[in-house]
Amino acid sequence: MASRKDNKGRNLHTGEQQRKSDGLYLYRYTDIASGKRKTIYAGDLPELRIKEKQIQQDMDDNILTDTTVKKLTLNALFEQYMNTKELSDSTRMNYIHMWNNRVRDEIGNYKVVQLKVSQIKAFYQKLSKAGYSHSTIKLLHTLILPTLELAVEDNVIRKNPAKKALSADYGIQAKEKVILTLEQQEKLFRFLEKSNVYKVYIPMFTIMLETGLRCGELIGLTWEDVSVSDKMLSVNHQLIYKNYGDGSKFHIALPKTNAGIREIPLTEATANAFSEQKKLNFMLGRHCMENIDGYSDFVFLAKTGRPLMPSAVNNIIYNIVAAYNDEEVNLAKKEHRKAELLPKISVHNLRHTACTNKARQGMNVKILQYIMGHSDSSITLDVYNHLNNESDVRNEVIRCEKEFAI
C-alpha cells in the first residue's frame, strides 16, 4: 500500500494529514490520560512534527495533555493547593491576602504549562526594585514553589520552574535586630518608676521582658492561664485582630506552631508582676467585658474593658520611648553632654531582648528554645551567635573563670 504524501511529495506518518482546502497540516492522536481523540495543527510539516514530538514526550512522561489542564493558571492552581493544606484560619487568610496583593495580578494569570524560570525571577526582581524585603519575597516563594510542585505531582508539568528561581540577592536584607542593652533596660525601668503617667505599665513590661511572649500571646493571656502560686504560665492560644469576611474583630487562634504551646515557669519578679497587674486592674476599675470564642477574663485590658489591641501595645511602647527620649534630650542639654536615646522598639524587639537576656545568663539553648516557643533551634542559636560584642565576650570569660576556677 503506497504511503500518503503531502502536496510536496513528502511521506506523511500515521495520524498526519494535509487539508486540500488550505494546505494546513494536522495530527490526530488519542490522549492516554483522558482516552479522547485530539487534533493539533501547523502551517508546515516540520512545525507539526515538533509538536508531535512534544506530545509523545509528554505522554511518555505521563504529562497530561488535556485542553483544560493546558489552560490552568497559576491563580487556579494556588486555589487547588490551598485546598490541600490543613491551616489555621489566620494563617490561611494571611496566605490568601499576600497572594491577592502580590501575585494574582502579576504572574497569577500565566498558564502553568507556559511558566518559565525567567518569568518567576523577573517577578522577584520587580518586587526587589519596588523595595520589598528579602523575607517578604522569600515568603511569597514559599507559596509559589509548593503550588507549582503540586502541578508536577499531578503530571501537569515536568519540572518546577520555581525550584531555582529564588536568589539571596532579591529584596532588601533584614536590618540588625534592635535589642535593648542591660543599661538601656535599667534606664527604661527607672523612667517608668518615677512617671505618674507610665508607671502603670511596669508589670506589663516586666512580663514581656521576663517571658519573651509574642504580642498575640501577651494580649491573649487570661487569668486562667496564670498560676501565681505555682509560678507557672500556660501559653496555649493567641489573640488576633483579623477580618475573616465578617469585619475586623478579635479572634482566638492557636499558636503559629506546635512549639508555641508551652508551660513557662515564672520567676519571682514575673509572678509579682502578674499580682501587681491584677491589683492595677481592680484599682483602675477595669473588668473584662468581652467573651471571644469562649475566652474571657483577659489579663491586659483597655479602659473599655476590652483586651488590648496589638497596635495599642506597640503604641504604648512608642509613647514611653518618645517620652523618655524627650526627657533625656532636655537633661543632656542642662548637663552639656550628648543625649543617650533609646531606639524605637516594639513588642517584637522586647521579645528579642528577653531572649538575649536569657542567652547572656547562659541558659541552655534547648530550654530557651522551648520557653521562646521557637519551632526551629536555628532561630534560638542565632541569638547566641549575635552575643559577640566586647562586653558579652568579657563577661562570659569572667563568668567561666569564676565558675570553673580550680
HULINHU-V477569 format. One record per backbone hydrogen bond with DSSP energy under -1.0 kcal/mol. CO is the residue of the C=O (numbers start at 0). NH is the residue of the N-H. E is the energy in kcal/mol with one decimal. If there is no record, write none. Layout:
BEGIN
CO:NH:E, CO:NH:E
END
This chain:
BEGIN
3:11:-2.9, 5:8:-2.1, 9:5:-2.1, 12:15:-2.1, 14:27:-2.3, 16:25:-2.4, 18:22:-1.8, 23:18:-2.9, 24:41:-2.1, 25:16:-2.4, 26:39:-2.1, 28:37:-3.3, 30:34:-2.8, 35:30:-3.0, 37:28:-2.3, 39:26:-2.3, 41:24:-2.3, 43:47:-1.8, 44:48:-2.3, 45:49:-1.6, 46:50:-1.8, 47:51:-2.3, 48:52:-2.2, 49:53:-1.8, 50:54:-2.3, 51:55:-2.7, 52:56:-2.2, 53:57:-2.5, 54:58:-2.5, 55:59:-2.4, 56:60:-1.8, 57:62:-3.7, 58:61:-1.1, 65:69:-2.1, 66:70:-1.2, 68:71:-1.5, 71:111:-3.0, 72:76:-2.2, 73:77:-2.3, 74:78:-1.7, 75:79:-1.7, 76:80:-2.6, 77:81:-2.7, 78:82:-1.4, 80:83:-1.4, 81:84:-1.0, 87:91:-2.6, 88:92:-2.4, 89:93:-2.2, 90:94:-2.4, 91:95:-2.5, 92:96:-2.5, 93:97:-2.5, 94:98:-2.5, 95:99:-2.8, 96:100:-2.1, 97:101:-2.1, 98:102:-2.0, 98:103:-2.7, 102:105:-1.9, 102:107:-2.0, 106:109:-1.5, 107:74:-2.8, 109:73:-1.8, 110:113:-1.2, 115:119:-1.6, 116:120:-2.6, 117:121:-2.2, 118:122:-1.7, 119:123:-2.2, 120:124:-2.5, 121:125:-2.1, 122:126:-1.9, 123:127:-2.3, 124:128:-2.5, 125:129:-1.5, 126:131:-2.2, 127:130:-1.5, 131:171:-1.9, 132:136:-2.0, 133:137:-2.6, 134:138:-1.9, 135:139:-2.2, 136:140:-2.0, 137:141:-1.7, 139:142:-1.1, 139:143:-2.5, 140:144:-2.9, 142:146:-1.3, 143:147:-2.3, 144:148:-1.7, 145:149:-1.5, 147:151:-1.5, 148:152:-2.5, 149:153:-1.7, 150:155:-3.1, 150:156:-1.1, 151:154:-1.5, 154:63:-3.6, 159:162:-1.4, 161:164:-1.5, 166:169:-1.3, 171:133:-2.6, 180:184:-2.2, 181:185:-2.1, 182:186:-2.2, 183:187:-2.3, 184:188:-2.2, 185:189:-2.1, 186:190:-2.1, 187:191:-2.1, 188:192:-2.4, 189:193:-1.3, 194:198:-1.3, 197:200:-1.9, 198:201:-1.8, 200:204:-2.5, 201:205:-2.7, 202:206:-2.4, 203:207:-2.4, 204:208:-2.5, 205:209:-1.7, 206:210:-2.4, 207:211:-2.0, 213:217:-2.6, 214:218:-2.5, 215:238:-2.4, 217:220:-1.2, 220:298:-2.6, 221:224:-1.6, 224:233:-2.6, 226:231:-1.9, 230:265:-2.8, 231:226:-2.5, 232:263:-3.1, 234:261:-2.1, 237:252:-2.7, 239:250:-2.6, 241:248:-2.3, 248:241:-2.0, 250:239:-2.8, 252:237:-2.9, 256:259:-1.4, 257:260:-1.5, 261:234:-3.1, 263:232:-2.1, 266:270:-2.6, 267:271:-2.3, 268:272:-1.8, 269:273:-2.1, 270:274:-1.8, 271:275:-2.6, 272:276:-2.2, 273:277:-2.0, 274:278:-1.8, 275:279:-2.6, 276:280:-2.4, 277:281:-1.6, 278:282:-2.9, 279:283:-2.8, 280:285:-3.0, 291:294:-2.2, 294:291:-3.1, 296:222:-2.3, 299:307:-1.3, 301:304:-1.8, 304:288:-2.2, 305:301:-3.1, 308:312:-1.8, 309:313:-1.7, 310:314:-2.3, 311:315:-2.1, 312:316:-1.8, 313:317:-2.8, 314:318:-2.6, 315:319:-2.1, 316:320:-2.4, 317:321:-2.5, 318:322:-2.4, 319:323:-2.6, 320:324:-2.6, 321:325:-2.2, 322:326:-2.1, 323:327:-2.5, 324:328:-2.5, 325:329:-1.9, 326:330:-2.3, 327:331:-2.6, 328:332:-1.8, 329:333:-1.7, 330:334:-2.0, 331:336:-2.3, 345:349:-1.9, 346:350:-2.1, 347:351:-2.1, 348:352:-2.4, 349:353:-2.5, 350:354:-2.2, 351:355:-2.4, 352:356:-2.6, 353:357:-1.9, 354:358:-1.9, 355:359:-2.7, 356:360:-1.5, 357:362:-2.2, 358:361:-1.5, 363:367:-2.6, 364:368:-2.2, 365:369:-1.8, 366:370:-2.5, 367:371:-2.6, 368:373:-2.0, 375:378:-1.4, 376:380:-3.0, 377:381:-1.6, 379:382:-1.1, 379:383:-1.2, 380:384:-2.4, 383:386:-1.4, 385:387:-2.0, 388:392:-2.4, 389:393:-2.5, 390:394:-2.6, 391:395:-2.2, 392:396:-2.2, 393:397:-2.3, 394:398:-2.5, 395:399:-2.5, 396:400:-2.1, 397:401:-2.2, 398:402:-2.6, 399:403:-2.4
END
